[in-house]
Amino acid sequence: MNEKKEKKVYESIEERMREEGISRGAIATESLRKTYRKKIWTKFVKAIKDFDLVEDGDKIAVGVSGGKDSLLLCKLFQELAKDRTRKFEVAFISMNPGFEAMDMEQFKRNLEELDIPCEVFEANVWEVAFKEDPEKPCFLCAKMRRGVLYNKVEELGYNKLALGHHFDDVVETALINQFYAGTVKTMIPKVKSTSGKMELIRPLIYVKEEDIINYTKRNGIVAMACGCPIESGKVDSKRREIKNLLAELTKVNPNIKQSIFNSLKNINLDYVMGYTRGNKRDVAKDGNENK
Ligand SMILES: Nc1ncnc2c1ncn2[C@@H]1O[C@H](COP(=O)(O)OP(=O)(O)OP(=O)(O)O)[C@@H](O)[C@H]1O
């Protein structure tokens, strides 16, 4: 969708909102049930079923960054909560890592327009990370964001935190780890937090980023970017490099991302030279760890 078309879509949604007296949130929900039923809704429900992500009695916090992925996740959980056979509670929680005031206004406007009641708490993460490591604040920033968010969610008494990581995140993370960390691992749909008090769940694991981008544009949702210079593309990052590489490879083999994703579910332990499970490391008999 080019800029001109995007503007048109935005205007037609505004018109519908005025004429029918409905909110952008209602339009976004309808879109999940109709246009994006197959590409988003069904995949979300499948992940929940495949990995038991939502169980009776759960108190789930959805982590809201204001970006396209977590905004979509909120709308999906609101829909899921309408299914009375599932007995779970859901709430929407956001940590403000130090957004500019203007961004914060846009963030709140988005939530309001999309009918997402969200609790926002303040944290000084960006400033601390940039001060500590002005050249490469990403690692520290991400680590601190995770730490502060997880602690808060645990403190509030939730047993699960839902994150907006999707299919492409899984594939890209696997390649980043393989290319730069010399290990085969990625984000998984359900994992205990470090403290062991809560589980992290990733219900968008089957949903493709391309479909999230299209959904966001088609519904006139102005999602926010992370806001830091690295994410907004001024400085290169490994994820961007891998994204570009995958885009190139996809031209030759359109199924490449799906194949990488499948490979992460089909690891044949008889044909790997070594693996780790918990604290235990196992190496093939004639393998040499030092090589
Ligand atoms: N400040 C925050 N407050 C609450 N949850 C957050 C925050 N930042 C990130 N998250 C959660 O962690 C997930 C992954 O964060 P990351 O920064 O990698 O975002 P992303 O891949 O750009 O996704 P999004 O489009 O939702 O921002 C988000 O989808 C969201 O669920």
The ligand as a Gaussian input file, in Angstrom:
#p B3LYP/6-31G(d) Opt

LIG

0 1
 N        7.062000      -0.731000      27.146000
 C        6.408000      -1.875000      27.129000
 N        5.369000      -2.104000      27.954000
 C        4.694000      -3.272000      27.931000
 N        4.997000      -4.274000      27.091000
 C        6.023000      -4.100000      26.255000
 C        6.795000      -2.905000      26.223000
 N        7.744000      -3.020000      25.274000
 C        7.581000      -4.236000      24.736000
 N        6.556000      -4.891000      25.308000
 C        6.055000      -6.235000      24.961000
 O        7.138000      -6.992000      24.441000
 C        6.859000      -7.358000      23.073000
 C        8.132000      -7.337000      22.267000
 O        8.739000      -6.093000      22.402000
 P        9.605000      -5.437000      21.242000
 O       10.201000      -4.189000      21.760000
 O       10.453000      -6.483000      20.666000
 O        8.432000      -4.986000      20.303000
 P        8.057000      -5.160000      18.805000
 O        8.512000      -6.474000      18.239000
 O        8.422000      -3.921000      18.106000
 O        6.461000      -5.274000      19.023000
 P        5.400000      -4.104000      19.135000
 O        4.972000      -3.878000      17.716000
 O        4.309000      -4.622000      19.999000
 O        6.135000      -2.936000      19.735000
 C        5.820000      -6.355000      22.608000
 O        5.056000      -6.858000      21.536000
 C        5.010000      -6.160000      23.867000
 O        4.092000      -7.227000      24.052000

